[in-house]
Amino acid sequence: MFGHVETIEERIEHLQRIRDQQDRRRRVHRFHLLDVPAATHGIEGRTANRRGRVFADQALSRIFLDNIDNIQSSWVTQGPEIGQSGI
């Protein structure tokens, strides 16, 4: 889950840890990027660029985690517009 209090550096570190673990063990079968729903956490000011942020983070995940075959997007957790467009 991302988009709450972490920095860009922390996001990259997290992706690196996932990638390193996958290189060692090959146990990650899918990766599902979840963002914090801004309206439910009192950070409404961040909703304006939500779609762009989710797409950018998903694109980065697909590039960075090229050792994981299945990078998922979900209309259930992220809404129909993001879920359908993020495939």
N, C-alpha and C positions, 0 to 999 in steps of 0.2 A: 504494500500500500504506500502511496506517495502523495505529495501535494499538501502536506500539513505544515511541518516545522523543519523538515530536513533541507540541507543546502544542496546545491548542484554537486558539490564535491562528495557529499555523503551518498547521493544517488549513484554516482559513478563508482564509488567504493563498493556499494552494495552489488551493483552489476558485476564488478570485478570478482567479488567473492563467489557469486553464483557461477560465473564462468570458470573460475579456478576449481571449484568443487566439481563441476561437470567434467572438466578435463581429467580430474583424478578418478572419479567414480562412475561417470556415465549413467547416473541414476535419475536425472531430471528429464521427464518425458514431455512436459509442457510448461510454459511460462505464461501466466495470466497477469497482466498489468492492471492494477486497481488504483484509482485515484480517490482521494478523500472527497466525499460529496460536500462541497463548500457550504451550501445553504444549511445543512444540518449541523455544521460545526461553527456557525457564526462568523464565517469568513467570506461573506457574499461578494466582497470586492474582487475576489479572485475568479468569479464565475464567468466574467466577460471573455476571458481568453482560455477557458477550460478546453474547448474542442481543439484548439491549436496546440495547447500544452500536451494533451493526451496523445494526439497524433505524432507530435515530435518525440515524445518519450517512447511511444510504441516503435517508431522508425529507428530510434537509437537502440532500443532493445533488440530489434531484428538484426541490426548490423553487429552490435557488440556481442550478442549471444548467438553467434552463428553456429555454435556447437549444440544448440537445442533446436530440434526439428519443428516443434509446434509452438509458435508464439500466438496467443489467443486474444481475441477481443470479444466483449460480451455486451449484448444489448440489455440483458437483465440487470447487470450491475452498473452500466455506464449510460444507459438510455438507448433508444432505437437509432437515433442519428449517429452517434459515435460507434455503437456496436456494428451497424451495417456498413459504415464507411471505413472502419478500421480493419477490415478483413484483409 
